[in-house]
Amino acid sequence: DIQMTQSPSSLSTSVGDRVTITCRPSQSISRYLNWYQHKPGKAPKLLIYAASSLQSGVPSRFSGSGYETDFTLTISNLQPEDFATYYCQQSYSTPYTFGQGTKLEIK
Amino acid sequence: QVQLVESGGGLVKPGGSLRLSCGASGFMFGDYCMSWIRQAPGKGLEWVSYINTGGTIMYYADSVKGRFTISRDNAKNSLFLQMDRLRAEDTAVYYCAGTGILLPPDNWFDPWGHGTLVTVSS
């Protein structure tokens, strides 16, 4: 199975900050990496697919980059509605695996 | 409006069975591969199972293989998860999610339902 290591596990940040979350798979996964936002009691939401493609309707302050074994999600100009938990996920092979999550908290 | 609505969750004793359903609307359900994903209390997301558009290819996480069965009825825009021999560690919110119209690995989970809670306890 491909293990997904996300860092940091939590981050205390402020509105207007720029945030970078890292995801490192245990083996090369080409560009097959997706990012999700999850708020308590809500359905998870796809933000970025195929490493860097922005899902329709997602604000442009969200961006993704990376390839093979090193990926990042960047949120520029953090907004109040962005405080949530973020997960990376590989679709390279089954079992599809998620990172352990990064919780963004208000400083 | 694109929507997935899960149902069928509840309290069940260890060793028992439960059948989850997921109704789809607002998109061409039959064109989408589908998955079940779960989140145990206080834990992260865990993929459970995948089914292709025609219902002929299924994949399972090792933790549920041999106990859970995924199926679909495209005529009724519905996805199912039959869960047998349930264990305490199966306690979680179960989400159904679209898994794309392209073949793996070019797929991702979108849209998602709001989930249904399954509690396995005596």
Interface residues (C-beta under 8 A of the other chain):
Chain A: I29 S30 Y32 N34 Y36 H38 G41 K42 A43 P44 K45 L46 Y49 A50 Q55 Y87 Q89 S91 Y92 S93 T94 P95 Y96 T97 F98 G99 Q100 G101
Chain B: L4 S35 I37 G44 L45 E46 W47 Y50 Y59 A61 D62 Y95 A97 P104 P105 D106 N107 W108 F109 D110 P111 W112 G113 H114 G115
